[in-house]
Amino acid sequence: MSQMNDNFIDRDLIKHLAGLARLGLTEQEQEKFSKQLSSIVDYVAKVQQIKGQSSYQPAGLINGLTDNLRKDQPRSCLTQDEVLANAPEKQVGHFKVKVVLE
């Protein structure tokens, strides 16, 4: 685990965040999340230091390749009947599916 420094997230902040998220955390969970979130913040700070260096280049660009994407061009699409042709169930021109929410 990383050293705890200025980025240490104390239990008071964890309690506050848990309250905002309406989470009921035990004392052990608060301590655990305090250490874990502090570690995450430390890691992000290290990544930001690397990004700030002028010699840093994203790995995808060092080989000189560029994106070769095609231009968007309108083309014909399927009709409603063609789309629904293989539907297991359909109703009034739409897919019929099982109820997800009641």
C-alpha positions as CSV (number, residue, x, y, z in Angstrom):
1,M,0.0,0.0,0.0
2,S,1.2,3.5,-0.7
3,Q,2.4,6.0,1.9
4,M,-0.2,8.2,3.4
5,N,0.5,11.9,2.7
6,D,-1.4,15.1,2.1
7,N,-3.9,13.1,0.0
8,F,-5.0,11.0,3.0
9,I,-8.8,10.8,3.1
10,D,-9.9,10.8,6.7
11,R,-12.9,9.0,8.2
12,D,-14.9,12.2,8.6
13,L,-14.8,12.7,4.8
14,I,-15.8,9.0,4.3
15,K,-18.7,9.5,6.7
16,H,-19.8,12.6,4.8
17,L,-19.5,10.8,1.4
18,A,-21.4,7.8,2.8
19,G,-24.1,10.1,4.0
20,L,-24.4,11.8,0.6
21,A,-24.7,8.3,-1.0
22,R,-27.0,7.1,1.8
23,L,-24.7,4.3,2.6
24,G,-24.6,2.8,6.1
25,L,-20.9,2.0,6.7
26,T,-19.5,0.3,9.8
27,E,-16.4,1.7,11.6
28,Q,-14.3,-1.1,9.9
29,E,-15.7,-0.2,6.5
30,Q,-15.0,3.5,7.0
31,E,-11.4,2.7,8.0
32,K,-11.0,0.4,5.0
33,F,-12.4,2.8,2.5
34,S,-10.4,5.7,3.9
35,K,-7.2,3.7,3.2
36,Q,-8.4,2.5,-0.2
37,L,-9.5,6.0,-1.4
38,S,-6.3,7.6,-0.1
39,S,-4.3,5.0,-2.1
40,I,-6.4,5.8,-5.3
41,V,-5.9,9.6,-4.9
42,D,-2.1,9.0,-4.4
43,Y,-2.0,7.0,-7.6
44,V,-3.9,9.6,-9.6
45,A,-1.4,12.2,-8.3
46,K,1.4,10.1,-9.6
47,V,-0.2,9.8,-13.0
48,Q,-0.8,13.6,-13.1
49,Q,3.0,14.1,-12.5
50,I,3.8,11.9,-15.4
51,K,1.3,13.7,-17.7
52,G,2.9,17.0,-16.7
53,Q,6.4,16.0,-18.0
54,S,7.1,17.4,-21.5
55,S,8.7,14.2,-22.7
56,Y,5.5,12.2,-22.1
57,Q,3.8,10.9,-25.3
58,P,0.8,8.6,-25.4
59,A,1.9,5.2,-26.5
60,G,-0.6,5.1,-29.4
61,L,1.1,8.0,-31.1
62,I,4.8,7.1,-31.0
63,N,4.6,4.9,-34.1
64,G,3.2,7.7,-36.3
65,L,0.0,6.0,-37.3
66,T,-3.2,8.0,-37.6
67,D,-6.8,7.0,-37.4
68,N,-8.1,6.0,-40.8
69,L,-11.8,6.4,-40.4
70,R,-14.3,6.4,-43.3
71,K,-16.5,9.4,-43.8
72,D,-20.1,9.1,-42.8
73,Q,-22.3,8.7,-45.8
74,P,-26.0,8.2,-45.9
75,R,-27.2,4.8,-47.2
76,S,-30.4,2.9,-47.3
77,C,-31.7,1.2,-44.3
78,L,-34.1,-1.7,-43.6
79,T,-37.8,-1.1,-43.7
80,Q,-39.9,-1.7,-40.6
81,D,-41.2,-5.0,-42.0
82,E,-37.7,-6.2,-42.8
83,V,-36.6,-5.4,-39.2
84,L,-39.5,-7.2,-37.7
85,A,-39.4,-10.2,-40.0
86,N,-37.3,-12.4,-37.6
87,A,-38.7,-11.0,-34.4
88,P,-40.0,-13.8,-32.1
89,E,-43.0,-11.6,-31.1
90,K,-44.3,-8.3,-32.5
91,Q,-47.2,-6.1,-31.8
92,V,-48.6,-3.1,-33.7
93,G,-45.3,-2.7,-35.7
94,H,-43.0,-3.0,-32.7
95,F,-40.9,-5.6,-30.9
96,K,-42.9,-7.2,-28.1
97,V,-40.7,-8.0,-25.1
98,K,-41.3,-9.3,-21.6
99,V,-42.0,-6.7,-18.9
100,V,-38.7,-5.6,-17.3
101,L,-40.2,-3.2,-14.7
102,E,-43.5,-3.6,-13.0
